[in-house]
Amino acid sequence: MALPKLASLSTSDSNKPHPVALPLAGEIALVTGSGRGLGNIIARKLMALGADIILHDINEEAPARFGEVESLSALAHSMSGQTSRVVAVTGDISDASAIEAMVASAREKLGEISILVNCAGGDIGADGNKPSPATPTNFKLEDLYAVLDRNLIGTMLVCREIAPRMMANKKGSIINIASVLAHYGAPIEISYGCAKAAIVHYTRSLAAELRDCGVRANVVSPGPTMTARFLATRETDPKMRENGSSLIRYAKPEEIADAISFFAGNESRYVTGQVLLIDGGENIFAA
């Protein structure tokens, strides 16, 4: 068995560092959609806490779309370090056979997956761009199917592939990404809001199935977050990018990743079936 990864901390009675195990040492995390954007920030956060990382994107070239990185393999190479192993897998999460192949490859390279973050998705229509129109009474059917595939169907299929082994091992944490749009009615982004609302319900149902095995499933619902894609695909309010100490602003990807790390780690060992909105209090209402 591999020795736990160590970090150095100083104590008050000695100037010499004392090694302590990183909180996610020994864990293996698959973060779907981690070739860029929020998914990559989440992967880096889990890696910093000691987890070995499985990066994922739909193909090798996808991470380069908004200029963040050259390719998925290049990203994996750049992230590999002395404390964590990093590998890359590709596959369309709406394709069950592709999921089976990529998960098998990941297990062969690193071992059993103990943390799953379903971050792949987004409000992306059939042509690869933001759907328009996208109101409750005016939307394109092909966009509806594309958004459901990228979000709800993909999340369900990846969970179906990975959760049974977690159940058998009686260990694991699944964190699904929804959106604040899942929690209130809005006349925009209708396919995306419906898909994310369904992910919330699916996760609660999944948590009910897994709890007897000690496996947890929770949801994080971010508000508008300053990823490269977010900034490149819409007009943004400059005042919402930086607003001093106010919480009336866009989220930083690192703030979402912090919540993911809570659900991934031992601090949330008795928390399952829960939904955490991360929006600076923009939507305050009873759950």
Residue frames as qw, qx, qy, qz and C-alpha x, y, z in Angstrom:
[[0.000, 0.889, 0.459, 0.000, 0.00, 0.00, 0.00],
 [0.386, 0.560, -0.039, 0.732, 1.31, 3.44, -0.91],
 [0.338, -0.333, -0.475, 0.741, 2.29, 5.72, 1.93],
 [0.080, 0.885, 0.449, -0.098, 0.00, 8.71, 2.48],
 [0.406, 0.602, 0.041, 0.686, 1.03, 12.00, 0.92],
 [0.501, -0.551, -0.376, 0.551, 2.46, 14.41, 3.41],
 [0.146, 0.848, 0.067, 0.505, 2.45, 18.16, 3.90],
 [0.518, -0.009, -0.463, 0.719, 4.60, 20.13, 6.32],
 [0.304, -0.846, -0.225, -0.375, 3.21, 22.21, 9.17],
 [0.297, 0.356, -0.551, 0.694, 5.03, 23.97, 11.99],
 [0.546, -0.625, -0.556, 0.042, 4.01, 23.65, 15.62],
 [0.192, -0.933, 0.054, -0.300, 4.28, 26.27, 18.33],
 [0.693, -0.651, 0.298, 0.080, 6.87, 24.30, 20.30],
 [0.673, -0.179, 0.517, 0.497, 9.23, 23.64, 17.41],
 [0.258, 0.692, -0.248, -0.627, 10.42, 25.41, 14.31],
 [0.111, -0.196, 0.904, 0.364, 10.85, 22.11, 12.55],
 [0.619, 0.068, -0.294, -0.725, 8.08, 21.06, 10.16],
 [0.440, -0.047, 0.860, -0.254, 6.02, 18.07, 11.14],
 [0.210, 0.014, -0.752, -0.625, 4.55, 16.02, 8.31],
 [0.502, 0.240, 0.605, -0.570, 0.77, 15.55, 8.24],
 [0.342, 0.270, 0.831, 0.347, -1.32, 13.68, 5.69],
 [0.210, 0.019, -0.268, -0.940, -3.16, 15.78, 3.14],
 [0.546, 0.098, 0.503, -0.663, -6.92, 15.46, 3.68],
 [0.839, 0.381, 0.019, -0.389, -7.65, 13.73, 0.35],
 [0.025, 0.549, -0.826, -0.126, -4.49, 11.60, 0.26],
 [0.264, -0.009, 0.964, -0.022, -5.26, 8.19, -1.20],
 [0.521, 0.568, 0.480, -0.419, -8.44, 9.35, -2.93],
 [0.288, 0.042, 0.666, 0.687, -8.94, 9.13, -6.69],
 [0.284, 0.618, 0.359, -0.639, -11.16, 11.80, -8.20],
 [0.324, 0.343, 0.656, 0.590, -12.81, 11.91, -11.61],
 [0.133, 0.607, 0.223, -0.751, -13.95, 15.40, -12.56],
 [0.501, 0.500, 0.614, 0.348, -15.92, 15.39, -15.79],
 [0.230, 0.903, 0.223, 0.286, -15.52, 18.46, -17.95],
 [0.549, -0.759, 0.064, 0.344, -12.21, 19.31, -16.27],
 [0.693, 0.292, 0.236, 0.615, -10.27, 20.19, -19.39],
 [0.172, 0.355, 0.017, 0.919, -10.96, 23.86, -18.76],
 [0.384, -0.559, -0.209, -0.705, -13.12, 26.30, -16.84],
 [0.611, -0.535, 0.274, -0.514, -14.77, 25.46, -13.55],
 [0.993, -0.055, -0.091, -0.042, -14.06, 21.75, -13.88],
 [0.691, 0.390, -0.355, 0.495, -10.33, 22.36, -14.11],
 [0.130, -0.606, 0.382, -0.685, -10.33, 24.66, -11.09],
 [0.848, -0.359, 0.122, -0.369, -12.17, 21.94, -9.15],
 [0.948, 0.144, -0.212, 0.191, -9.64, 19.33, -10.24],
 [0.402, 0.533, -0.402, 0.627, -6.75, 21.55, -9.16],
 [0.455, -0.573, 0.297, -0.613, -8.37, 22.14, -5.77],
 [0.961, -0.210, 0.046, -0.174, -8.82, 18.40, -5.13],
 [0.808, 0.345, -0.285, 0.383, -5.27, 17.77, -6.31],
 [0.081, 0.642, -0.398, 0.650, -3.93, 20.38, -3.88],
 [0.671, -0.455, 0.313, -0.495, -5.67, 18.46, -1.11],
 [0.361, -0.419, 0.833, -0.014, -3.87, 15.27, -2.09],
 [0.810, 0.300, 0.443, -0.241, -6.22, 13.43, -4.46],
 [0.326, -0.102, 0.725, 0.598, -5.05, 11.76, -7.63],
 [0.400, 0.544, 0.129, -0.726, -6.93, 13.27, -10.56],
 [0.445, 0.291, 0.757, 0.379, -8.64, 11.95, -13.66],
 [0.170, 0.436, -0.102, -0.878, -9.13, 14.84, -16.08],
 [0.427, 0.402, 0.798, 0.139, -11.90, 14.50, -18.65],
 [0.298, 0.494, -0.075, -0.813, -13.19, 16.28, -21.71],
 [0.811, 0.418, 0.254, -0.321, -15.19, 15.25, -24.75],
 [0.855, 0.428, -0.003, 0.293, -12.03, 15.18, -26.89],
 [0.694, -0.162, -0.059, 0.699, -8.37, 16.21, -26.83],
 [0.269, 0.343, 0.188, 0.880, -8.97, 19.59, -28.48],
 [0.277, -0.778, -0.516, -0.229, -11.97, 20.78, -26.41],
 [0.507, -0.655, -0.241, 0.505, -9.90, 22.50, -23.67],
 [0.405, -0.082, 0.233, 0.880, -8.37, 24.86, -26.26],
 [0.154, 0.704, 0.608, 0.334, -11.64, 26.45, -27.35],
 [0.149, -0.969, -0.158, -0.116, -11.37, 29.54, -25.16],
 [0.402, 0.735, -0.364, 0.407, -7.59, 29.67, -25.13],
 [0.643, -0.693, 0.237, -0.222, -7.06, 28.17, -21.70],
 [0.576, -0.433, 0.676, 0.155, -4.77, 25.27, -22.64],
 [0.199, 0.430, -0.698, -0.537, -3.37, 23.55, -25.72],
 [0.665, -0.021, -0.662, -0.344, -4.95, 20.10, -25.25],
 [0.814, -0.503, -0.011, -0.289, -6.19, 17.72, -22.56],
 [0.919, -0.019, -0.181, 0.349, -2.97, 15.68, -22.60],
 [0.371, 0.493, -0.228, 0.753, -0.87, 18.84, -22.34],
 [0.453, -0.647, 0.095, -0.606, -2.98, 19.93, -19.39],
 [0.935, -0.342, -0.092, -0.035, -2.51, 16.59, -17.63],
 [0.770, 0.206, -0.217, 0.563, 1.25, 16.79, -18.18],
 [0.107, 0.590, -0.186, 0.778, 1.41, 20.32, -16.80],
 [0.617, -0.586, 0.069, -0.521, -0.57, 19.37, -13.69],
 [0.926, -0.113, -0.333, 0.140, 1.35, 16.21, -12.84],
 [0.077, -0.806, 0.428, -0.401, 3.51, 16.70, -9.78],
 [0.248, 0.319, -0.856, 0.322, 5.30, 14.90, -7.01],
 [0.312, -0.039, 0.694, -0.648, 2.30, 14.58, -4.72],
 [0.676, 0.352, 0.437, -0.478, -0.50, 13.61, -7.11],
 [0.344, 0.051, 0.797, 0.494, -0.91, 11.50, -10.20],
 [0.434, 0.554, 0.120, -0.701, -2.88, 13.05, -13.06],
 [0.323, 0.085, 0.834, 0.439, -4.23, 11.20, -16.09],
 [0.375, 0.322, -0.098, -0.864, -6.55, 12.24, -18.91],
 [0.330, 0.275, 0.895, 0.120, -9.51, 10.44, -20.48],
 [0.268, 0.166, -0.247, -0.916, -11.84, 11.54, -23.25],
 [0.010, 0.308, 0.942, 0.131, -15.42, 10.58, -24.08],
 [0.331, -0.330, -0.273, -0.841, -18.92, 11.84, -24.77],
 [0.145, -0.026, 0.794, -0.590, -20.84, 11.55, -21.50],
 [0.679, 0.202, 0.132, -0.694, -24.12, 11.14, -23.37],
 [0.735, 0.318, -0.559, -0.216, -22.75, 7.89, -24.86],
 [0.833, -0.464, 0.224, -0.202, -22.92, 4.95, -22.43],
 [0.949, 0.146, -0.006, 0.279, -20.29, 2.91, -24.29],
 [0.385, 0.680, -0.244, 0.574, -17.88, 5.86, -24.30],
 [0.461, -0.705, 0.297, -0.450, -18.35, 6.29, -20.56],
 [0.969, -0.219, 0.118, -0.012, -17.69, 2.61, -19.94],
 [0.806, 0.379, -0.106, 0.441, -14.45, 2.79, -21.94],
 [0.159, 0.725, -0.279, 0.609, -13.14, 5.96, -20.31],
 [0.644, -0.618, 0.263, -0.366, -13.93, 4.79, -16.77],
 [0.988, -0.048, 0.046, 0.141, -12.24, 1.43, -17.45],
 [0.611, 0.542, -0.186, 0.546, -9.17, 3.29, -18.73],
 [0.188, -0.755, 0.279, -0.563, -9.12, 5.53, -15.66],
 [0.850, -0.451, 0.191, -0.192, -9.38, 2.58, -13.29],
 [0.933, 0.183, -0.053, 0.304, -6.59, 0.76, -15.09],
 [0.416, 0.629, -0.220, 0.619, -4.31, 3.79, -14.78],
 [0.103, -0.541, 0.399, -0.733, -5.07, 4.88, -11.21],
 [0.101, -0.107, -0.916, 0.374, -7.42, 2.49, -9.42],
 [0.093, -0.627, -0.773, -0.011, -10.90, 2.73, -7.94],
 [0.010, -0.491, -0.109, -0.864, -12.63, 6.09, -8.20],
 [0.311, -0.422, -0.719, 0.457, -13.68, 7.37, -4.77],
 [0.074, 0.597, 0.224, -0.766, -14.69, 10.93, -5.67],
 [0.327, 0.431, 0.658, 0.524, -16.87, 11.81, -8.66],
 [0.080, 0.569, 0.171, -0.800, -17.62, 15.39, -9.66],
 [0.431, 0.521, 0.661, 0.325, -20.05, 15.70, -12.56],
 [0.085, -0.641, -0.022, 0.762, -19.10, 19.10, -13.94],
 [0.148, 0.031, 0.683, 0.715, -19.43, 18.47, -17.68],
 [0.171, 0.684, 0.699, -0.124, -22.47, 20.14, -19.17],
 [0.121, -0.307, 0.098, 0.939, -23.30, 23.78, -19.69],
 [0.474, 0.662, 0.364, -0.452, -25.89, 25.71, -21.63],
 [0.064, -0.414, 0.673, 0.609, -24.65, 24.52, -25.02],
 [0.734, 0.391, 0.185, -0.524, -27.04, 23.88, -27.89],
 [0.904, 0.253, 0.336, 0.073, -26.90, 21.58, -30.90],
 [0.594, 0.748, -0.079, 0.286, -24.51, 23.86, -32.82],
 [0.712, -0.026, -0.317, 0.626, -22.07, 24.13, -29.90],
 [0.080, 0.319, -0.130, 0.935, -23.17, 27.62, -28.91],
 [0.176, 0.199, 0.618, -0.740, -25.58, 29.08, -26.38],
 [0.167, 0.483, 0.831, 0.219, -29.16, 28.19, -27.48],
 [0.160, 0.399, 0.125, -0.894, -31.27, 30.98, -28.94],
 [0.428, -0.559, 0.103, -0.702, -34.20, 31.31, -28.63],
 [0.423, -0.007, -0.851, 0.311, -34.52, 29.63, -25.23],
 [0.390, -0.195, 0.309, -0.845, -37.77, 30.67, -23.56],
 [0.444, 0.072, 0.829, -0.332, -40.50, 28.33, -22.24],
 [0.644, 0.565, 0.418, -0.304, -42.59, 28.88, -25.39],
 [0.576, 0.794, -0.183, -0.073, -39.85, 29.43, -27.96],
 [0.422, -0.590, 0.670, 0.158, -36.98, 26.97, -28.20],
 [0.584, 0.438, -0.597, -0.332, -35.47, 24.60, -30.74],
 [0.959, -0.198, 0.030, -0.199, -36.09, 20.91, -30.17],
 [0.824, 0.320, -0.312, 0.347, -32.54, 20.03, -31.19],
 [0.083, 0.594, -0.447, 0.664, -31.21, 22.44, -28.56],
 [0.731, -0.434, 0.205, -0.485, -33.42, 20.86, -25.90],
 [0.993, 0.015, -0.111, 0.046, -32.07, 17.40, -26.70],
 [0.594, 0.493, -0.369, 0.517, -28.47, 18.66, -26.76],
 [0.187, -0.601, 0.405, -0.663, -28.73, 20.43, -23.39],
 [0.869, -0.319, 0.146, -0.348, -30.44, 17.45, -21.75],
 [0.932, 0.204, -0.222, 0.201, -27.77, 15.10, -23.13],
 [0.418, 0.548, -0.398, 0.606, -24.87, 17.29, -21.93],
 [0.249, -0.470, 0.438, -0.724, -26.30, 17.77, -18.45],
 [0.768, -0.218, 0.320, -0.510, -28.99, 15.41, -17.13],
 [0.968, 0.196, -0.124, -0.097, -28.36, 12.33, -19.28],
 [0.540, 0.544, -0.523, 0.371, -24.59, 12.62, -18.98],
 [0.263, -0.504, 0.573, -0.591, -24.72, 13.00, -15.21],
 [0.869, -0.125, 0.244, -0.413, -27.03, 10.02, -14.83],
 [0.912, 0.328, -0.246, 0.023, -24.97, 7.77, -17.10],
 [0.339, 0.560, -0.601, 0.459, -21.66, 8.58, -15.38],
 [0.482, -0.396, 0.526, -0.578, -23.22, 7.96, -11.97],
 [0.948, 0.047, 0.051, -0.310, -24.69, 4.69, -13.20],
 [0.771, 0.440, -0.419, 0.191, -21.23, 3.57, -14.31],
 [0.280, 0.476, -0.589, 0.590, -19.35, 4.56, -11.15],
 [0.520, -0.460, 0.291, -0.658, -21.75, 4.42, -8.20],
 [0.953, -0.138, -0.186, -0.196, -22.18, 0.60, -8.09],
 [0.726, 0.222, -0.458, 0.462, -18.44, 0.11, -7.45],
 [0.066, -0.466, 0.394, -0.789, -18.58, 2.75, -4.74],
 [0.778, -0.334, 0.031, -0.531, -21.49, 0.87, -3.20],
 [0.938, 0.025, -0.333, 0.093, -19.54, -2.39, -3.30],
 [0.532, 0.284, -0.435, 0.669, -16.54, -0.69, -1.68],
 [0.418, -0.765, -0.469, 0.138, -18.80, 1.12, 0.82],
 [0.390, -0.533, 0.030, 0.750, -16.90, 4.31, 0.13],
 [0.347, 0.328, 0.474, 0.740, -17.34, 7.33, -2.08],
 [0.069, 0.643, 0.312, -0.696, -18.62, 10.83, -2.59],
 [0.340, 0.463, 0.598, 0.559, -20.53, 12.07, -5.64],
 [0.002, -0.595, -0.203, 0.778, -20.97, 15.78, -6.25],
 [0.386, 0.542, 0.622, 0.412, -23.23, 16.87, -9.09],
 [0.121, -0.214, 0.012, 0.969, -23.23, 20.40, -10.46],
 [0.194, 0.722, 0.663, 0.036, -26.60, 22.06, -10.96],
 [0.195, 0.323, 0.128, 0.917, -27.31, 25.81, -11.16],
 [0.140, 0.251, 0.467, -0.836, -29.28, 28.46, -9.37],
 [0.451, 0.108, -0.387, -0.797, -31.60, 28.28, -12.40],
 [0.377, -0.135, -0.914, -0.069, -32.71, 24.88, -11.06],
 [0.211, -0.333, -0.732, 0.556, -34.39, 26.57, -8.10],
 [0.206, 0.565, 0.319, -0.733, -36.59, 29.33, -9.49],
 [0.569, 0.619, 0.529, 0.118, -38.70, 30.04, -12.54],
 [0.140, -0.587, 0.268, 0.751, -37.07, 32.15, -15.26],
 [0.680, 0.645, 0.210, -0.277, -38.15, 33.00, -18.81],
 [0.357, 0.766, -0.518, -0.129, -34.62, 32.35, -20.15],
 [0.145, 0.445, -0.881, 0.070, -32.30, 29.36, -20.64],
 [0.798, -0.160, 0.115, -0.570, -35.29, 27.06, -20.27],
 [0.902, 0.159, -0.400, -0.020, -33.64, 23.80, -21.38],
 [0.398, 0.384, -0.615, 0.562, -30.67, 24.40, -19.10],
 [0.375, -0.347, 0.422, -0.749, -32.82, 25.29, -16.09],
 [0.900, -0.074, -0.042, -0.427, -34.99, 22.21, -16.56],
 [0.802, 0.264, -0.505, 0.180, -31.97, 19.94, -16.97],
 [0.200, 0.376, -0.615, 0.663, -30.34, 21.27, -13.82],
 [0.610, -0.283, 0.270, -0.689, -33.58, 20.99, -11.82],
 [0.948, 0.039, -0.238, -0.207, -33.76, 17.35, -12.88],
 [0.569, 0.357, -0.608, 0.423, -30.16, 16.83, -11.72],
 [0.253, -0.394, 0.505, -0.725, -31.17, 18.09, -8.27],
 [0.848, -0.124, 0.121, -0.502, -34.01, 15.55, -8.07],
 [0.871, 0.258, -0.416, 0.041, -31.84, 12.76, -9.47],
 [0.310, 0.445, -0.641, 0.543, -29.12, 13.45, -6.89],
 [0.505, -0.320, 0.440, -0.670, -31.56, 13.36, -4.00],
 [0.945, 0.047, -0.043, -0.320, -32.90, 10.04, -5.29],
 [0.706, 0.403, -0.525, 0.253, -29.37, 8.73, -5.76],
 [0.046, -0.477, 0.613, -0.628, -28.49, 9.72, -2.20],
 [0.766, -0.206, 0.262, -0.550, -31.47, 7.76, -0.93],
 [0.950, 0.198, -0.230, -0.073, -30.25, 4.66, -2.76],
 [0.603, 0.469, -0.499, 0.409, -26.63, 4.98, -1.65],
 [0.301, -0.705, 0.352, -0.537, -26.95, 5.90, 2.01],
 [0.931, -0.311, 0.119, -0.148, -27.11, 2.32, 3.32],
 [0.893, 0.223, -0.072, 0.384, -23.71, 1.71, 1.71],
 [0.509, -0.652, -0.014, 0.562, -22.13, 4.80, 3.23],
 [0.413, 0.186, 0.397, 0.798, -21.77, 6.55, -0.14],
 [0.038, 0.661, 0.335, -0.670, -22.81, 10.20, -0.34],
 [0.324, 0.441, 0.533, 0.645, -24.35, 12.26, -3.16],
 [0.088, -0.714, -0.321, 0.616, -24.80, 16.03, -2.99],
 [0.427, 0.709, 0.386, 0.407, -25.45, 18.97, -5.30],
 [0.276, -0.455, -0.037, 0.846, -23.72, 22.31, -5.73],
 [0.332, 0.776, 0.500, 0.196, -25.74, 25.00, -7.53],
 [0.398, -0.227, 0.033, 0.888, -23.51, 27.91, -8.58],
 [0.264, 0.865, 0.239, -0.352, -24.68, 31.34, -9.59],
 [0.587, 0.793, -0.093, 0.133, -22.98, 33.22, -12.45],
 [0.749, -0.504, 0.253, 0.346, -19.30, 32.34, -12.27],
 [0.226, 0.880, -0.300, -0.291, -16.37, 34.00, -14.01],
 [0.779, -0.050, 0.536, 0.321, -15.03, 31.17, -16.13],
 [0.166, -0.293, 0.508, 0.793, -13.36, 31.87, -19.46],
 [0.054, 0.378, 0.815, 0.436, -16.44, 30.62, -21.29],
 [0.093, -0.777, -0.557, 0.278, -18.78, 32.76, -19.18],
 [0.148, -0.696, 0.067, 0.699, -16.76, 35.88, -19.95],
 [0.146, -0.198, 0.659, 0.711, -16.43, 35.03, -23.65],
 [0.004, 0.344, 0.862, 0.373, -20.05, 34.17, -24.42],
 [0.153, -0.810, -0.562, -0.061, -22.06, 36.98, -22.85],
 [0.088, 0.685, -0.111, 0.714, -22.04, 40.64, -21.98],
 [0.596, -0.400, -0.568, 0.403, -21.01, 41.07, -18.37],
 [0.207, -0.949, -0.110, -0.212, -21.40, 43.90, -15.91],
 [0.490, 0.485, -0.460, 0.560, -17.93, 45.26, -15.03],
 [0.355, -0.562, 0.363, -0.653, -19.22, 46.22, -11.57],
 [0.926, -0.230, 0.069, -0.291, -20.13, 42.59, -10.93],
 [0.804, 0.340, -0.409, 0.267, -16.62, 41.34, -11.63],
 [0.467, -0.004, -0.516, 0.718, -15.03, 43.15, -8.71],
 [0.322, -0.729, -0.289, -0.530, -17.24, 44.73, -6.08],
 [0.134, -0.607, 0.511, -0.594, -15.01, 45.19, -3.06],
 [0.114, -0.121, 0.902, -0.398, -16.17, 43.25, -0.04],
 [0.658, 0.140, 0.132, -0.728, -19.75, 43.02, -1.32],
 [0.463, 0.039, 0.884, 0.040, -21.31, 39.65, -2.10],
 [0.580, 0.698, 0.290, -0.303, -23.27, 41.29, -4.92],
 [0.118, 0.681, -0.608, -0.391, -20.92, 40.10, -7.67],
 [0.851, 0.269, -0.408, -0.195, -20.10, 37.18, -9.91],
 [0.861, -0.443, 0.247, 0.048, -18.57, 34.13, -8.24],
 [0.135, 0.695, -0.691, -0.142, -14.94, 33.21, -8.70],
 [0.815, 0.126, -0.535, -0.183, -14.39, 29.59, -9.82],
 [0.327, 0.251, -0.770, 0.487, -12.25, 28.97, -6.74],
 [0.407, -0.159, 0.441, -0.784, -15.25, 29.74, -4.52],
 [0.875, 0.063, -0.169, -0.450, -17.23, 26.94, -6.16],
 [0.677, 0.293, -0.655, 0.165, -14.25, 24.58, -5.88],
 [0.067, -0.334, 0.674, -0.655, -14.05, 25.22, -2.14],
 [0.728, -0.070, 0.260, -0.631, -17.59, 23.88, -1.71],
 [0.863, 0.254, -0.402, -0.171, -16.79, 20.84, -3.84],
 [0.394, 0.374, -0.741, 0.394, -13.81, 20.05, -1.62],
 [0.423, -0.243, 0.540, -0.686, -16.07, 20.13, 1.45],
 [0.880, 0.089, 0.073, -0.461, -18.44, 17.56, -0.06],
 [0.751, 0.406, -0.520, 0.026, -15.51, 15.46, -1.27],
 [0.261, 0.428, -0.712, 0.492, -13.79, 15.27, 2.11],
 [0.403, -0.228, -0.839, 0.284, -14.32, 13.80, 5.53],
 [0.081, 0.063, 0.349, -0.932, -15.85, 17.00, 6.92],
 [0.601, 0.064, -0.127, -0.786, -19.11, 16.12, 5.14],
 [0.131, 0.126, -0.983, -0.026, -19.08, 12.43, 6.10],
 [0.130, 0.399, 0.841, -0.342, -22.64, 12.64, 7.49],
 [0.319, 0.558, 0.051, -0.765, -24.05, 14.90, 4.77],
 [0.198, 0.068, 0.849, 0.486, -25.92, 13.50, 1.80],
 [0.112, 0.634, 0.738, 0.201, -28.83, 14.43, -0.44],
 [0.148, -0.769, -0.248, 0.570, -28.19, 18.14, 0.14],
 [0.465, 0.682, 0.297, 0.480, -28.16, 21.12, -2.20],
 [0.406, -0.589, -0.095, 0.692, -25.84, 24.07, -1.65],
 [0.378, 0.866, 0.239, 0.226, -26.48, 27.31, -3.54],
 [0.551, -0.363, 0.059, 0.749, -23.33, 29.37, -4.06],
 [0.265, 0.677, 0.428, 0.536, -24.54, 32.74, -5.28],
 [0.212, 0.162, -0.251, 0.930, -23.58, 35.29, -2.64],
 [0.094, 0.402, 0.674, -0.612, -27.10, 35.20, -1.26],
 [0.211, 0.063, -0.384, -0.897, -28.81, 36.35, -4.46],
 [0.639, -0.231, -0.535, -0.502, -31.47, 33.69, -4.03],
 [0.025, -0.149, 0.786, -0.599, -32.39, 33.35, -0.37],
 [0.712, -0.164, -0.158, -0.664, -35.39, 31.14, 0.23],
 [0.720, -0.274, 0.575, -0.277, -36.44, 28.01, 2.09],
 [0.021, 0.313, -0.891, -0.327, -34.99, 24.86, 0.53]]
